[in-house]
Amino acid sequence: MSDRPAPTVLKARPAPPRVPAVEISPEQIALLVDRFYGEIRKHPRLGPLFEDRLAGKWDPHLQRMNQFWRSVLLHSGEYSGQPVVKHNALPDLQEDDFRLWLQLFEATTAALFEPETAAPILVIARRIARSLWLARFGTPFNKAPDWLG
């Protein structure tokens, strides 16, 4: 007989089912992603910034962004990546670029969806923009700009 205590058995409850953050279909998310990045590509500041990184790689990027937004909005769990690392690797990224990104995203979302659908999407988009902004530009001595909500 051993003097060692019996191993502790931990029991966990199963996670509750994930409820989508908003009632939206994968097809609507694809439309949002396609329309939004179409606007990004035409933007005088953001277009060249994205094109420098994505020239010849737009299709894989759009697929990845669809996975990202389905994961965020539908809780599909299909995206795995490091958005902070990717954004921090952009050498020419400026603080105000996040404001421009958010303005385009808000305009695109408002053009595509009714307010009750757009509102929760925009709450999430602002949270993401704020997180990325803080990871890149935040310090203990400054706070996120008011436009980040």
N, CA, C and O atoms as a GROMACS GRO file, in nm:
protein
  596
    1MET      N    1   0.083  -0.116   0.000
    1MET     CA    2   0.000   0.000   0.000
    1MET      C    3   0.088   0.124   0.000
    1MET      O    4   0.189   0.130   0.070
    2SER      N    5   0.050   0.223  -0.080
    2SER     CA    6   0.131   0.343  -0.094
    2SER      C    7   0.086   0.448   0.005
    2SER      O    8  -0.031   0.456   0.042
    3ASP      N    9   0.184   0.531   0.048
    3ASP     CA   10   0.153   0.642   0.138
    3ASP      C   11   0.108   0.767   0.062
    3ASP      O   12   0.071   0.868   0.121
    4ARG      N   13   0.112   0.758  -0.069
    4ARG     CA   14   0.072   0.874  -0.147
    4ARG      C   15  -0.081   0.889  -0.145
    4ARG      O   16  -0.155   0.791  -0.148
    5PRO      N   17  -0.125   1.018  -0.138
    5PRO     CA   18  -0.270   1.039  -0.140
    5PRO      C   19  -0.327   1.006  -0.279
    5PRO      O   20  -0.256   1.010  -0.379
    6ALA      N   21  -0.451   0.975  -0.281
    6ALA     CA   22  -0.517   0.945  -0.407
    6ALA      C   23  -0.517   1.071  -0.494
    6ALA      O   24  -0.529   1.182  -0.442
    7PRO      N   25  -0.503   1.053  -0.624
    7PRO     CA   26  -0.503   1.172  -0.711
    7PRO      C   27  -0.637   1.245  -0.704
    7PRO      O   28  -0.744   1.185  -0.690
    8THR      N   29  -0.626   1.373  -0.714
    8THR     CA   30  -0.747   1.455  -0.713
    8THR      C   31  -0.808   1.452  -0.853
    8THR      O   32  -0.738   1.470  -0.953
    9VAL      N   33  -0.935   1.429  -0.859
    9VAL     CA   34  -1.005   1.428  -0.986
    9VAL      C   35  -1.087   1.556  -0.995
    9VAL      O   36  -1.174   1.583  -0.912
   10LEU      N   37  -1.057   1.633  -1.097
   10LEU     CA   38  -1.130   1.758  -1.118
   10LEU      C   39  -1.243   1.733  -1.215
   10LEU      O   40  -1.226   1.669  -1.319
   11LYS      N   41  -1.356   1.785  -1.181
   11LYS     CA   42  -1.471   1.774  -1.270
   11LYS      C   43  -1.510   1.914  -1.315
   11LYS      O   44  -1.522   2.005  -1.234
   12ALA      N   45  -1.530   1.927  -1.442
   12ALA     CA   46  -1.570   2.057  -1.496
   12ALA      C   47  -1.706   2.045  -1.562
   12ALA      O   48  -1.741   1.943  -1.621
   13ARG      N   49  -1.779   2.150  -1.549
   13ARG     CA   50  -1.907   2.155  -1.619
   13ARG      C   51  -1.880   2.179  -1.767
   13ARG      O   52  -1.784   2.248  -1.802
   14PRO      N   53  -1.962   2.125  -1.851
   14PRO     CA   54  -1.946   2.159  -1.993
   14PRO      C   55  -1.976   2.306  -2.015
   14PRO      O   56  -2.060   2.364  -1.946
   15ALA      N   57  -1.908   2.365  -2.109
   15ALA     CA   58  -1.932   2.505  -2.140
   15ALA      C   59  -2.073   2.522  -2.194
   15ALA      O   60  -2.124   2.436  -2.266
   16PRO      N   61  -2.135   2.633  -2.160
   16PRO     CA   62  -2.269   2.656  -2.216
   16PRO      C   63  -2.258   2.674  -2.367
   16PRO      O   64  -2.152   2.715  -2.417
   17PRO      N   65  -2.363   2.646  -2.439
   17PRO     CA   66  -2.357   2.664  -2.584
   17PRO      C   67  -2.330   2.810  -2.619
   17PRO      O   68  -2.382   2.901  -2.555
   18ARG      N   69  -2.249   2.829  -2.719
   18ARG     CA   70  -2.216   2.966  -2.762
   18ARG      C   71  -2.332   3.023  -2.844
   18ARG      O   72  -2.379   2.960  -2.938
   19VAL      N   73  -2.375   3.138  -2.807
   19VAL     CA   74  -2.482   3.207  -2.878
   19VAL      C   75  -2.416   3.314  -2.964
   19VAL      O   76  -2.332   3.389  -2.916
   20PRO      N   77  -2.454   3.322  -3.091
   20PRO     CA   78  -2.395   3.427  -3.176
   20PRO      C   79  -2.411   3.565  -3.114
   20PRO      O   80  -2.510   3.594  -3.047
   21ALA      N   81  -2.312   3.649  -3.137
   21ALA     CA   82  -2.316   3.785  -3.085
   21ALA      C   83  -2.423   3.868  -3.154
   21ALA      O   84  -2.470   3.968  -3.100
   22VAL      N   85  -2.462   3.827  -3.274
   22VAL     CA   86  -2.560   3.899  -3.353
   22VAL      C   87  -2.624   3.801  -3.450
   22VAL      O   88  -2.561   3.704  -3.492
   23GLU      N   89  -2.747   3.826  -3.485
   23GLU     CA   90  -2.815   3.742  -3.584
   23GLU      C   91  -2.768   3.784  -3.722
   23GLU      O   92  -2.813   3.885  -3.777
   24ILE      N   93  -2.678   3.707  -3.777
   24ILE     CA   94  -2.619   3.737  -3.907
   24ILE      C   95  -2.574   3.604  -3.967
   24ILE      O   96  -2.535   3.513  -3.895
   25SER      N   97  -2.580   3.595  -4.097
   25SER     CA   98  -2.541   3.471  -4.164
   25SER      C   99  -2.396   3.478  -4.211
   25SER      O  100  -2.341   3.587  -4.225
   26PRO      N  101  -2.334   3.363  -4.235
   26PRO     CA  102  -2.198   3.365  -4.293
   26PRO      C  103  -2.193   3.440  -4.426
   26PRO      O  104  -2.093   3.504  -4.457
   27GLU      N  105  -2.301   3.434  -4.503
   27GLU     CA  106  -2.305   3.505  -4.631
   27GLU      C  107  -2.307   3.657  -4.609
   27GLU      O  108  -2.245   3.732  -4.685
   28GLN      N  109  -2.376   3.701  -4.506
   28GLN     CA  110  -2.378   3.844  -4.475
   28GLN      C  111  -2.241   3.890  -4.426
   28GLN      O  112  -2.198   4.001  -4.456
   29ILE      N  113  -2.175   3.806  -4.350
   29ILE     CA  114  -2.040   3.839  -4.305
   29ILE      C  115  -1.947   3.849  -4.425
   29ILE      O  116  -1.865   3.940  -4.432
   30ALA      N  117  -1.958   3.757  -4.520
   30ALA     CA  118  -1.874   3.760  -4.640
   30ALA      C  119  -1.898   3.889  -4.718
   30ALA      O  120  -1.804   3.950  -4.769
   31LEU      N  121  -2.025   3.932  -4.727
   31LEU     CA  122  -2.056   4.057  -4.795
   31LEU      C  123  -1.992   4.175  -4.722
   31LEU      O  124  -1.934   4.263  -4.786
   32LEU      N  125  -2.001   4.176  -4.590
   32LEU     CA  126  -1.939   4.283  -4.511
   32LEU      C  127  -1.788   4.286  -4.534
   32LEU      O  128  -1.732   4.392  -4.559
   33VAL      N  129  -1.724   4.172  -4.526
   33VAL     CA  130  -1.579   4.165  -4.543
   33VAL      C  131  -1.540   4.211  -4.684
   33VAL      O  132  -1.449   4.292  -4.700
   34ASP      N  133  -1.609   4.161  -4.786
   34ASP     CA  134  -1.575   4.198  -4.923
   34ASP      C  135  -1.596   4.347  -4.948
   34ASP      O  136  -1.511   4.414  -5.007
   35ARG      N  137  -1.709   4.397  -4.904
   35ARG     CA  138  -1.740   4.539  -4.926
   35ARG      C  139  -1.642   4.627  -4.848
   35ARG      O  140  -1.592   4.726  -4.901
   36PHE      N  141  -1.616   4.591  -4.724
   36PHE     CA  142  -1.526   4.671  -4.640
   36PHE      C  143  -1.386   4.676  -4.700
   36PHE      O  144  -1.328   4.784  -4.713
   37TYR      N  145  -1.332   4.562  -4.737
   37TYR     CA  146  -1.196   4.564  -4.793
   37TYR      C  147  -1.192   4.625  -4.932
   37TYR      O  148  -1.087   4.673  -4.974
   38GLY      N  149  -1.304   4.624  -5.004
   38GLY     CA  150  -1.310   4.700  -5.129
   38GLY      C  151  -1.294   4.849  -5.103
   38GLY      O  152  -1.227   4.919  -5.178
   39GLU      N  153  -1.358   4.896  -4.994
   39GLU     CA  154  -1.343   5.037  -4.955
   39GLU      C  155  -1.202   5.066  -4.905
   39GLU      O  156  -1.145   5.172  -4.934
   40ILE      N  157  -1.147   4.974  -4.831
   40ILE     CA  158  -1.008   4.991  -4.782
   40ILE      C  159  -0.914   5.010  -4.900
   40ILE      O  160  -0.829   5.099  -4.899
   41ARG      N  161  -0.929   4.927  -5.002
   41ARG     CA  162  -0.839   4.931  -5.118
   41ARG      C  163  -0.848   5.064  -5.192
   41ARG      O  164  -0.750   5.104  -5.255
   42LYS      N  165  -0.961   5.132  -5.186
   42LYS     CA  166  -0.978   5.261  -5.255
   42LYS      C  167  -0.934   5.379  -5.168
   42LYS      O  168  -0.918   5.490  -5.219
   43HIS      N  169  -0.914   5.357  -5.040
   43HIS     CA  170  -0.885   5.467  -4.947
   43HIS      C  171  -0.743   5.520  -4.972
   43HIS      O  172  -0.649   5.442  -4.988
   44PRO      N  173  -0.726   5.654  -4.976
   44PRO     CA  174  -0.594   5.710  -5.008
   44PRO      C  175  -0.485   5.678  -4.907
   44PRO      O  176  -0.368   5.668  -4.945
   45ARG      N  177  -0.518   5.661  -4.782
   45ARG     CA  178  -0.417   5.627  -4.680
   45ARG      C  179  -0.412   5.476  -4.656
   45ARG      O  180  -0.304   5.416  -4.661
   46LEU      N  181  -0.527   5.416  -4.630
   46LEU     CA  182  -0.530   5.275  -4.592
   46LEU      C  183  -0.502   5.182  -4.710
   46LEU      O  184  -0.442   5.076  -4.693
   47GLY      N  185  -0.547   5.221  -4.828
   47GLY     CA  186  -0.524   5.136  -4.946
   47GLY      C  187  -0.378   5.101  -4.966
   47GLY      O  188  -0.344   4.983  -4.972
   48PRO      N  189  -0.290   5.200  -4.976
   48PRO     CA  190  -0.147   5.169  -4.994
   48PRO      C  191  -0.087   5.093  -4.874
   48PRO      O  192   0.001   5.009  -4.892
   49LEU      N  193  -0.133   5.124  -4.754
   49LEU     CA  194  -0.083   5.056  -4.635
   49LEU      C  195  -0.112   4.906  -4.643
   49LEU      O  196  -0.025   4.823  -4.616
   50PHE      N  197  -0.235   4.871  -4.680
   50PHE     CA  198  -0.272   4.731  -4.695
   50PHE      C  199  -0.206   4.668  -4.817
   50PHE      O  200  -0.159   4.554  -4.811
   51GLU      N  201  -0.202   4.742  -4.926
   51GLU     CA  202  -0.146   4.688  -5.050
   51GLU      C  203   0.002   4.652  -5.033
   51GLU      O  204   0.050   4.554  -5.090
   52ASP      N  205   0.074   4.731  -4.956
   52ASP     CA  206   0.216   4.701  -4.930
   52ASP      C  207   0.233   4.562  -4.870
   52ASP      O  208   0.332   4.494  -4.899
   53ARG      N  209   0.139   4.520  -4.787
   53ARG     CA  210   0.149   4.389  -4.720
   53ARG      C  211   0.078   4.277  -4.796
   53ARG      O  212   0.116   4.161  -4.785
   54LEU      N  213  -0.025   4.313  -4.872
   54LEU     CA  214  -0.113   4.209  -4.927
   54LEU      C  215  -0.108   4.196  -5.079
   54LEU      O  216  -0.187   4.120  -5.135
   55ALA      N  217  -0.021   4.268  -5.146
   55ALA     CA  218  -0.013   4.257  -5.292
   55ALA      C  219   0.002   4.111  -5.331
   55ALA      O  220   0.094   4.042  -5.287
   56GLY      N  221  -0.090   4.064  -5.415
   56GLY     CA  222  -0.086   3.924  -5.459
   56GLY      C  223  -0.139   3.826  -5.356
   56GLY      O  224  -0.143   3.706  -5.383
   57LYS      N  225  -0.180   3.874  -5.238
   57LYS     CA  226  -0.227   3.785  -5.131
   57LYS      C  227  -0.364   3.825  -5.078
   57LYS      O  228  -0.401   3.790  -4.966
   58TRP      N  229  -0.440   3.899  -5.157
   58TRP     CA  230  -0.570   3.947  -5.110
   58TRP      C  231  -0.669   3.834  -5.086
   58TRP      O  232  -0.741   3.836  -4.986
   59ASP      N  233  -0.673   3.735  -5.176
   59ASP     CA  234  -0.771   3.627  -5.159
   59ASP      C  235  -0.750   3.551  -5.027
   59ASP      O  236  -0.847   3.531  -4.954
   60PRO      N  237  -0.627   3.509  -4.996
   60PRO     CA  238  -0.609   3.442  -4.865
   60PRO      C  239  -0.641   3.535  -4.748
   60PRO      O  240  -0.694   3.490  -4.646
   61HIS      N  241  -0.611   3.663  -4.762
   61HIS     CA  242  -0.641   3.757  -4.654
   61HIS      C  243  -0.793   3.767  -4.633
   61HIS      O  244  -0.840   3.765  -4.520
   62LEU      N  245  -0.867   3.778  -4.742
   62LEU     CA  246  -1.013   3.789  -4.730
   62LEU      C  247  -1.071   3.661  -4.671
   62LEU      O  248  -1.165   3.667  -4.591
   63GLN      N  249  -1.018   3.546  -4.708
   63GLN     CA  250  -1.064   3.420  -4.647
   63GLN      C  251  -1.038   3.422  -4.497
   63GLN      O  252  -1.124   3.383  -4.417
   64ARG      N  253  -0.920   3.468  -4.460
   64ARG     CA  254  -0.884   3.473  -4.318
   64ARG      C  255  -0.973   3.571  -4.242
   64ARG      O  256  -1.015   3.544  -4.130
   65MET      N  257  -1.002   3.686  -4.304
   65MET     CA  258  -1.090   3.785  -4.240
   65MET      C  259  -1.233   3.732  -4.226
   65MET      O  260  -1.302   3.763  -4.129
   66ASN      N  261  -1.277   3.654  -4.322
   66ASN     CA  262  -1.408   3.590  -4.309
   66ASN      C  263  -1.407   3.494  -4.190
   66ASN      O  264  -1.503   3.490  -4.113
   67GLN      N  265  -1.302   3.416  -4.176
   67GLN     CA  266  -1.291   3.326  -4.061
   67GLN      C  267  -1.290   3.406  -3.932
   67GLN      O  268  -1.359   3.370  -3.836
   68PHE      N  269  -1.213   3.514  -3.930
   68PHE     CA  270  -1.204   3.597  -3.810
   68PHE      C  271  -1.341   3.650  -3.771
   68PHE      O  272  -1.383   3.635  -3.656
   69TRP      N  273  -1.412   3.713  -3.866
   69TRP     CA  274  -1.541   3.773  -3.833
   69TRP      C  275  -1.648   3.669  -3.803
   69TRP      O  276  -1.736   3.695  -3.721
   70ARG      N  277  -1.642   3.553  -3.867
   70ARG     CA  278  -1.737   3.446  -3.829
   70ARG      C  279  -1.708   3.400  -3.687
   70ARG      O  280  -1.800   3.373  -3.610
   71SER      N  281  -1.580   3.390  -3.652
   71SER     CA  282  -1.544   3.350  -3.516
   71SER      C  283  -1.590   3.452  -3.414
   71SER      O  284  -1.640   3.416  -3.308
   72VAL      N  285  -1.574   3.579  -3.446
   72VAL     CA  286  -1.611   3.686  -3.353
   72VAL      C  287  -1.762   3.702  -3.343
   72VAL      O  288  -1.816   3.714  -3.233
   73LEU      N  289  -1.831   3.702  -3.456
   73LEU     CA  290  -1.974   3.731  -3.455
   73LEU      C  291  -2.062   3.608  -3.433
   73LEU      O  292  -2.168   3.616  -3.371
   74LEU      N  293  -2.017   3.494  -3.484
   74LEU     CA  294  -2.097   3.372  -3.472
   74LEU      C  295  -2.040   3.274  -3.369
   74LEU      O  296  -2.100   3.171  -3.340
   75HIS      N  297  -1.923   3.307  -3.315
   75HIS     CA  298  -1.853   3.219  -3.220
   75HIS      C  299  -1.827   3.082  -3.284
   75HIS      O  300  -1.845   2.978  -3.220
   76SER      N  301  -1.783   3.084  -3.411
   76SER     CA  302  -1.760   2.960  -3.483
   76SER      C  303  -1.632   2.889  -3.439
   76SER      O  304  -1.619   2.768  -3.457
   77GLY      N  305  -1.538   2.963  -3.382
   77GLY     CA  306  -1.413   2.902  -3.335
   77GLY      C  307  -1.318   2.862  -3.446
   77GLY      O  308  -1.224   2.786  -3.421
   78GLU      N  309  -1.340   2.909  -3.567
   78GLU     CA  310  -1.258   2.864  -3.678
   78GLU      C  311  -1.132   2.947  -3.701
   78GLU      O  312  -1.044   2.906  -3.777
   79TYR      N  313  -1.123   3.062  -3.638
   79TYR     CA  314  -1.006   3.148  -3.656
   79TYR      C  315  -0.906   3.124  -3.544
   79TYR      O  316  -0.941   3.118  -3.426
   80SER      N  317  -0.783   3.109  -3.584
   80SER     CA  318  -0.674   3.111  -3.486
   80SER      C  319  -0.564   3.194  -3.548
   80SER      O  320  -0.519   3.169  -3.659
   81GLY      N  321  -0.522   3.291  -3.475
   81GLY     CA  322  -0.419   3.380  -3.528
   81GLY      C  323  -0.374   3.476  -3.421
   81GLY      O  324  -0.416   3.468  -3.306
   82GLN      N  325  -0.290   3.567  -3.461
   82GLN     CA  326  -0.235   3.665  -3.369
   82GLN      C  327  -0.250   3.805  -3.428
   82GLN      O  328  -0.154   3.861  -3.480
   83PRO      N  329  -0.370   3.862  -3.420
   83PRO     CA  330  -0.393   3.993  -3.481
   83PRO      C  331  -0.301   4.102  -3.426
   83PRO      O  332  -0.257   4.189  -3.501
   84VAL      N  333  -0.272   4.098  -3.298
   84VAL     CA  334  -0.185   4.202  -3.240
   84VAL      C  335  -0.046   4.193  -3.302
   84VAL      O  336   0.011   4.295  -3.341
   85VAL      N  337   0.008   4.074  -3.313
   85VAL     CA  338   0.141   4.056  -3.372
   85VAL      C  339   0.142   4.104  -3.517
   85VAL      O  340   0.233   4.174  -3.560
   86LYS      N  341   0.038   4.067  -3.591
   86LYS     CA  342   0.030   4.107  -3.733
   86LYS      C  343   0.024   4.259  -3.747
   86LYS      O  344   0.094   4.317  -3.829
   87HIS      N  345  -0.060   4.324  -3.666
   87HIS     CA  346  -0.073   4.469  -3.676
   87HIS      C  347   0.052   4.540  -3.625
   87HIS      O  348   0.091   4.643  -3.681
   88ASN      N  349   0.113   4.488  -3.523
   88ASN     CA  350   0.235   4.550  -3.470
   88ASN      C  351   0.352   4.536  -3.566
   88ASN      O  352   0.451   4.608  -3.554
   89ALA      N  353   0.343   4.443  -3.660
   89ALA     CA  354   0.450   4.424  -3.757
   89ALA      C  355   0.442   4.523  -3.874
   89ALA      O  356   0.531   4.527  -3.958
   90LEU      N  357   0.337   4.603  -3.878
   90LEU     CA  358   0.323   4.701  -3.986
   90LEU      C  359   0.406   4.824  -3.952
   90LEU      O  360   0.370   4.899  -3.861
   91PRO      N  361   0.516   4.846  -4.022
   91PRO     CA  362   0.606   4.955  -3.983
   91PRO      C  363   0.547   5.094  -4.001
   91PRO      O  364   0.583   5.186  -3.927
   92ASP      N  365   0.457   5.112  -4.096
   92ASP     CA  366   0.404   5.246  -4.125
   92ASP      C  367   0.269   5.273  -4.059
   92ASP      O  368   0.207   5.376  -4.085
   93LEU      N  369   0.224   5.183  -3.974
   93LEU     CA  370   0.095   5.200  -3.908
   93LEU      C  371   0.101   5.318  -3.812
   93LEU      O  372   0.191   5.329  -3.729
   94GLN      N  373   0.003   5.408  -3.826
   94GLN     CA  374  -0.004   5.527  -3.742
   94GLN      C  375  -0.129   5.522  -3.655
   94GLN      O  376  -0.225   5.450  -3.685
   95GLU      N  377  -0.127   5.598  -3.547
   95GLU     CA  378  -0.240   5.599  -3.454
   95GLU      C  379  -0.372   5.628  -3.525
   95GLU      O  380  -0.472   5.560  -3.501
   96ASP      N  381  -0.373   5.726  -3.610
   96ASP     CA  382  -0.497   5.768  -3.675
   96ASP      C  383  -0.548   5.665  -3.776
   96ASP      O  384  -0.665   5.672  -3.816
   97ASP      N  385  -0.466   5.571  -3.817
   97ASP     CA  386  -0.511   5.467  -3.910
   97ASP      C  387  -0.625   5.386  -3.850
   97ASP      O  388  -0.713   5.340  -3.923
   98PHE      N  389  -0.623   5.368  -3.721
   98PHE     CA  390  -0.732   5.294  -3.656
   98PHE      C  391  -0.863   5.371  -3.664
   98PHE      O  392  -0.970   5.312  -3.680
   99ARG      N  393  -0.856   5.504  -3.653
   99ARG     CA  394  -0.976   5.586  -3.667
   99ARG      C  395  -1.031   5.574  -3.809
   99ARG      O  396  -1.152   5.560  -3.827
  100LEU      N  397  -0.943   5.581  -3.908
  100LEU     CA  398  -0.986   5.569  -4.047
  100LEU      C  399  -1.048   5.431  -4.073
  100LEU      O  400  -1.152   5.421  -4.138
  101TRP      N  401  -0.983   5.326  -4.021
  101TRP     CA  402  -1.034   5.189  -4.036
  101TRP      C  403  -1.174   5.180  -3.975
  101TRP      O  404  -1.266   5.126  -4.036
  102LEU      N  405  -1.187   5.233  -3.855
  102LEU     CA  406  -1.315   5.225  -3.785
  102LEU      C  407  -1.424   5.305  -3.857
  102LEU      O  408  -1.538   5.260  -3.865
  103GLN      N  409  -1.390   5.422  -3.910
  103GLN     CA  410  -1.488   5.500  -3.985
  103GLN      C  411  -1.538   5.423  -4.108
  103GLN      O  412  -1.658   5.420  -4.134
  104LEU      N  413  -1.446   5.362  -4.181
  104LEU     CA  414  -1.486   5.284  -4.299
  104LEU      C  415  -1.570   5.163  -4.259
  104LEU      O  416  -1.668   5.130  -4.326
  105PHE      N  417  -1.530   5.098  -4.151
  105PHE     CA  418  -1.605   4.980  -4.106
  105PHE      C  419  -1.746   5.021  -4.062
  105PHE      O  420  -1.843   4.952  -4.095
  106GLU      N  421  -1.757   5.130  -3.989
  106GLU     CA  422  -1.887   5.179  -3.944
  106GLU      C  423  -1.975   5.215  -4.064
  106GLU      O  424  -2.093   5.179  -4.067
  107ALA      N  425  -1.920   5.285  -4.162
  107ALA     CA  426  -1.997   5.325  -4.280
  107ALA      C  427  -2.042   5.203  -4.359
  107ALA      O  428  -2.157   5.197  -4.404
  108THR      N  429  -1.954   5.107  -4.376
  108THR     CA  430  -1.989   4.986  -4.451
  108THR      C  431  -2.096   4.907  -4.379
  108THR      O  432  -2.192   4.861  -4.441
  109THR      N  433  -2.081   4.891  -4.249
  109THR     CA  434  -2.179   4.816  -4.170
  109THR      C  435  -2.315   4.886  -4.173
  109THR      O  436  -2.418   4.820  -4.189
  110ALA      N  437  -2.316   5.018  -4.159
  110ALA     CA  438  -2.442   5.093  -4.161
  110ALA      C  439  -2.509   5.084  -4.298
  110ALA      O  440  -2.632   5.082  -4.306
  111ALA      N  441  -2.431   5.079  -4.404
  111ALA     CA  442  -2.489   5.070  -4.539
  111ALA      C  443  -2.549   4.932  -4.566
  111ALA      O  444  -2.642   4.919  -4.646
  112LEU      N  445  -2.497   4.829  -4.501
  112LEU     CA  446  -2.540   4.692  -4.530
  112LEU      C  447  -2.651   4.642  -4.439
  112LEU      O  448  -2.731   4.558  -4.481
  113PHE      N  449  -2.658   4.690  -4.317
  113PHE     CA  450  -2.746   4.628  -4.218
  113PHE      C  451  -2.838   4.730  -4.152
  113PHE      O  452  -2.809   4.849  -4.145
  114GLU      N  453  -2.949   4.679  -4.104
  114GLU     CA  454  -3.039   4.759  -4.024
  114GLU      C  455  -2.969   4.793  -3.892
  114GLU      O  456  -2.879   4.720  -3.849
  115PRO      N  457  -3.009   4.902  -3.828
  115PRO     CA  458  -2.942   4.944  -3.704
  115PRO      C  459  -2.935   4.836  -3.596
  115PRO      O  460  -2.834   4.826  -3.527
  116GLU      N  461  -3.039   4.754  -3.581
  116GLU     CA  462  -3.035   4.652  -3.476
  116GLU      C  463  -2.933   4.542  -3.504
  116GLU      O  464  -2.888   4.474  -3.412
  117THR      N  465  -2.897   4.524  -3.630
  117THR     CA  466  -2.791   4.429  -3.666
  117THR      C  467  -2.655   4.497  -3.660
  117THR      O  468  -2.558   4.440  -3.611
  118ALA      N  469  -2.649   4.621  -3.711
  118ALA     CA  470  -2.522   4.693  -3.716
  118ALA      C  471  -2.468   4.725  -3.576
  118ALA      O  472  -2.347   4.716  -3.554
  119ALA      N  473  -2.554   4.760  -3.484
  119ALA     CA  474  -2.510   4.807  -3.352
  119ALA      C  475  -2.419   4.708  -3.280
  119ALA      O  476  -2.310   4.748  -3.238
  120PRO      N  477  -2.458   4.580  -3.263
  120PRO     CA  478  -2.367   4.490  -3.192
  120PRO      C  479  -2.238   4.461  -3.269
  120PRO      O  480  -2.133   4.436  -3.209
  121ILE      N  481  -2.244   4.464  -3.401
  121ILE     CA  482  -2.122   4.446  -3.482
  121ILE      C  483  -2.026   4.560  -3.453
  121ILE      O  484  -1.906   4.538  -3.438
  122LEU      N  485  -2.079   4.682  -3.447
  122LEU     CA  486  -1.994   4.799  -3.424
  122LEU      C  487  -1.937   4.802  -3.283
  122LEU      O  488  -1.824   4.848  -3.263
  123VAL      N  489  -2.011   4.754  -3.186
  123VAL     CA  490  -1.957   4.745  -3.049
  123VAL      C  491  -1.833   4.654  -3.050
  123VAL      O  492  -1.731   4.686  -2.990
  124ILE      N  493  -1.845   4.543  -3.117
  124ILE     CA  494  -1.734   4.448  -3.124
  124ILE      C  495  -1.618   4.507  -3.204
  124ILE      O  496  -1.502   4.493  -3.164
  125ALA      N  497  -1.648   4.572  -3.315
  125ALA     CA  498  -1.541   4.632  -3.397
  125ALA      C  499  -1.465   4.738  -3.319
  125ALA      O  500  -1.342   4.746  -3.327
  126ARG      N  501  -1.537   4.819  -3.242
  126ARG     CA  502  -1.470   4.922  -3.160
  126ARG      C  503  -1.382   4.857  -3.054
  126ARG      O  504  -1.272   4.905  -3.026
  127ARG      N  505  -1.430   4.749  -2.995
  127ARG     CA  506  -1.352   4.677  -2.894
  127ARG      C  507  -1.222   4.623  -2.956
  127ARG      O  508  -1.116   4.631  -2.895
  128ILE      N  509  -1.233   4.568  -3.076
  128ILE     CA  510  -1.116   4.514  -3.145
  128ILE      C  511  -1.020   4.628  -3.180
  128ILE      O  512  -0.900   4.616  -3.157
  129ALA      N  513  -1.072   4.737  -3.235
  129ALA     CA  514  -0.986   4.851  -3.271
  129ALA      C  515  -0.916   4.906  -3.147
  129ALA      O  516  -0.797   4.938  -3.151
  130ARG      N  517  -0.990   4.916  -3.038
  130ARG     CA  518  -0.931   4.967  -2.912
  130ARG      C  519  -0.819   4.876  -2.864
  130ARG      O  520  -0.712   4.923  -2.824
  131SER      N  521  -0.843   4.747  -2.867
  131SER     CA  522  -0.743   4.650  -2.823
  131SER      C  523  -0.616   4.659  -2.909
  131SER      O  524  -0.505   4.658  -2.857
  132LEU      N  525  -0.635   4.667  -3.040
  132LEU     CA  526  -0.518   4.676  -3.129
  132LEU      C  527  -0.446   4.809  -3.112
  132LEU      O  528  -0.323   4.814  -3.115
  133TRP      N  529  -0.522   4.917  -3.094
  133TRP     CA  530  -0.461   5.047  -3.073
  133TRP      C  531  -0.378   5.047  -2.945
  133TRP      O  532  -0.264   5.093  -2.943
  134LEU      N  533  -0.437   4.995  -2.837
  134LEU     CA  534  -0.366   4.992  -2.708
  134LEU      C  535  -0.240   4.906  -2.716
  134LEU      O  536  -0.138   4.941  -2.657
  135ALA      N  537  -0.248   4.794  -2.786
  135ALA     CA  538  -0.131   4.707  -2.799
  135ALA      C  539  -0.019   4.775  -2.874
  135ALA      O  540   0.099   4.749  -2.848
  136ARG      N  541  -0.053   4.861  -2.967
  136ARG     CA  542   0.048   4.928  -3.049
  136ARG      C  543   0.094   5.061  -2.990
  136ARG      O  544   0.213   5.092  -2.990
  137PHE      N  545  -0.001   5.140  -2.941
  137PHE     CA  546   0.031   5.278  -2.903
  137PHE      C  547   0.007   5.310  -2.756
  137PHE      O  548   0.047   5.416  -2.709
  138GLY      N  549  -0.058   5.222  -2.685
  138GLY     CA  550  -0.090   5.249  -2.545
  138GLY      C  551   0.032   5.242  -2.456
  138GLY      O  552   0.122   5.160  -2.478
  139THR      N  553   0.034   5.327  -2.356
  139THR     CA  554   0.138   5.325  -2.254
  139THR      C  555   0.068   5.353  -2.120
  139THR      O  556  -0.049   5.391  -2.118
  140PRO      N  557   0.140   5.335  -2.010
  140PRO     CA  558   0.079   5.371  -1.881
  140PRO      C  559   0.047   5.520  -1.871
  140PRO      O  560  -0.026   5.561  -1.780
  141PHE      N  561   0.100   5.601  -1.963
  141PHE     CA  562   0.086   5.745  -1.952
  141PHE      C  563  -0.013   5.805  -2.051
  141PHE      O  564  -0.036   5.926  -2.051
  142ASN      N  565  -0.072   5.721  -2.136
  142ASN     CA  566  -0.173   5.776  -2.226
  142ASN      C  567  -0.294   5.684  -2.226
  142ASN      O  568  -0.288   5.569  -2.182
  143LYS      N  569  -0.403   5.736  -2.275
  143LYS     CA  570  -0.525   5.656  -2.283
  143LYS      C  571  -0.572   5.652  -2.426
  143LYS      O  572  -0.529   5.733  -2.509
  144ALA      N  573  -0.658   5.560  -2.454
  144ALA     CA  574  -0.710   5.548  -2.590
  144ALA      C  575  -0.790   5.673  -2.625
  144ALA      O  576  -0.855   5.732  -2.538
  145PRO      N  577  -0.786   5.713  -2.751
  145PRO     CA  578  -0.863   5.831  -2.793
  145PRO      C  579  -1.013   5.809  -2.774
  145PRO      O  580  -1.061   5.695  -2.773
  146ASP      N  581  -1.084   5.917  -2.760
  146ASP     CA  582  -1.230   5.911  -2.737
  146ASP      C  583  -1.302   5.840  -2.851
  146ASP      O  584  -1.403   5.773  -2.827
  147TRP      N  585  -1.253   5.852  -2.974
  147TRP     CA  586  -1.322   5.790  -3.087
  147TRP      C  587  -1.317   5.637  -3.081
  147TRP      O  588  -1.387   5.571  -3.157
  148LEU      N  589  -1.236   5.581  -2.994
  148LEU     CA  590  -1.234   5.437  -2.977
  148LEU      C  591  -1.342   5.389  -2.880
  148LEU      O  592  -1.357   5.269  -2.856
  149GLY      N  593  -1.416   5.483  -2.827
  149GLY     CA  594  -1.529   5.448  -2.740
  149GLY      C  595  -1.485   5.396  -2.611
  149GLY      O  596  -1.567   5.362  -2.526
   0.00000   0.00000   0.00000
